[in-house]
Amino acid sequence: MTKKILIVDDHLVVRNGVAMVLEKQIEDVKISNAENFFEATASLREDSFDLVILDINIPGGKSTEMITDLRAIQPAVKILVFSAHEEEQYALKYISAGANGYLNKLSSEEKMMFAINSIFESSSYISAELVTKLVAEKTSKKTINPLEVLSKRELQIAQLLINGNGNLEISNMLDIHMSTVSTYKARVFEKLKIHNLVELINVYKTFDY
């Protein structure tokens, strides 16, 4: 039976490279391509696919919402996120959002095919490295999401900061002294091991809090 696979990536060399591997390794396969999220959704509306190989940094992409949007069109389609971002930072986020697996673009051809075959056979792929990390963190009772170390008040102030509020605005909104705001802000930065607002925003983006 023909396997129909859609490769979604804005780099032609990546699309061609992945297609060459698939055509060499899968006996009966039909490859389609999309270079942005609009083309990806249009392709899914026009044809059914067994697998979508999805880069997360594509024009029109919306982080984990892409998984939801693709599944809204084809609920049964399998999705392998194929990204240059580090697996330990992003894999759990996308798998929790509904992706069937996550693979780093630096992976070998063998690892790529192992991931794809695993998804076809068991509907999921999680690398041995990520499994080891998850087990270690669970055993040591460490949290994967660093934001979980913040108290309710620290989270509240962190969210106000990333929304563009300064110390004075936060002081007025929460009816607390500016010095108290500064203390909470310092605690947030210390707990998250960050040094500025840009890094705080990046933490929130990474964990889609």
N, C-alpha and C positions, 0 to 999 in steps of 0.2 A: 504494500500500500504506500502510495506517495506521501512523503512528509512535506508539508508546506510550511516554510519558515520565512518570517519577515525580519530583516535586519534593519534596525533603526539607529542610524549614526550619521552625523553631519560631515564625517570625513570619508571621502571616496576610497582612500587607501585602506581604511579599516573595513569598510563594507566589502570591498573586493577581496581582501585577505581572508576574512571570515568565510565568505562565499566559497573561495577556493578550498578551504579546509573542509567545509561541509560537503561540497561536491565530490571531494576525494574520499571522504570517510563514510558517507551515507549513500547506499546503493541507489535508492530511488527518492530524489529530493527535488523540490521546486523552490527556488529562492526568489524572494521579492525584496525590494529595497525602499527605504524612506529616509530622507535626510533631515526631516524636522517632524515635530509632533503632529502638525496638521496633516502631513502626508501619511503618517502612521495611522491616524484615526480614519482617514479617507480609505486607506487600503483595507482596514478591518471591516468597514461598511460595505466594501465592494466584494470581498472574498473572505473565506474562512481560513484560518491558520491553525496549525498544531502548536507552533512556538513563535514567540516574539523575542528577539534578542535586542535588548533595549539599553542604549546609552542614556545616562541621566542628565548629561549636559548637552542638550540639543535645543535649537531654536523652538520656542513655543512650549518647552517643557515646564512642568510645574511640580518638581520634586516628587514626593510619594503620591501626589494626586494623579499622576499619570497612570499608576497601576489601577486606581479606581475607575478612571475614565476609559481605559482600554477594556476592562472587565465589564463595564456598562454596555459596551458594544458586543463583545464576545465573552460571556461569562466563563466559558470552559477553556479559553485559550491559556496556554502556559507561558510564563514570562520569566526570562533569564536576564537579570540586570547585568550589563557588561560595561564596566566603568574603570577609569584610570584612578579613581579614588581608593584609598586604602580600605580593604575589606573590614578590618576591625573597627573602623569608624562608621561605616555606612551600611554594611551588610544587614545587621539586625534591624535597622530602621526600615529598609525596603522589604525584607522578608516579613516583618511584622505588618507591613502595609498590604501584604498579599502576594508579593513576588514569589515564584517557585524556587529561585536561587539567585546567588550573587557571585560574579566572577570578575577578578581583576584582569585588565587588558594585558598585563604582563605575563599572564599564565601561559604555560606551554600548550602546544597543540593537543597533547595527550590529556592534559587537565581539562581543556575546553571540551573535548569529546566525552570525557568521563562525566563532566557536569551535565552536558546535554543528554547523554544516554540515561543518566540518573533521573533527570526530569521526565523523560519519556517513559521510563520504567516505573518510577515510584512517585512522580509528581513533585519531587523536591531534590534540592542539592544544597548541602552545607559542607564547606570544606572541613577537613580534619583539623586544620589549624584553628578555625573558628569554634568548632565543637570543644576543643581542648581549652580555649580561652573561656568559653561560657561555663564549662564545668569547673574550671579553676576559680572563676569569680563567684560562682554559686557556693562552692565549698568554703571559700574564704569570706563569704557573706559580703563581698564587695558589690557595689552597684555598677551596672553598665552605663547608666545615665548619670552623669556628674551632677545634674540639676537636682537629683533626689537627695543630695546631701544638704540642701538648703532648707532652712526653716520656712514656715508659712509666711512670716513677715519678710524674710530675706527674698523669697520668691516674688512677693508682692512688689518690693522695691526694685528688684532686678527687672521685672516686667515694665514698671513705670519708666525705668532708665532707658530701656530699649525702645520705648514708645516716644522718646524724645524729651522727656521731662527732666528738668534740672533739679538740683538739691532744694532750691527754694520752692519750686512748684510741688515737689513731693512733700516737703514740710507742711505746706498749706493744705494739700489734699488729705494727708493723713493726720493732720493736727499734732505733729511732733516737732521737736527742735531740729534745726538744720544740723547741729552737731550729732544728733541721733541718726539722722539720715546718713551722714558721712561715716559713722561707725558701722552701720549696716552695710553700706556700699563697700567699705574696706573688708568686711567679713566675707561678702559675696566674692570679691576678687581673690581673697586668700583661699577660700574653699575650692574655687574653680581653677586656681592656679593661673589666673589671667592678670593682665596689667592695665587694660583700658576697655572702653565701651565697644570698640570694634571687635575685640576678642569675645566679649560677652554676647554680642549679636551673632557671631559665628557659632558659638556654642548652642544658642537657641535654634539657629537654622539647622545645624547638624542633627539635633535631636527632636526637631519639629515639635517643640514643647507648647 
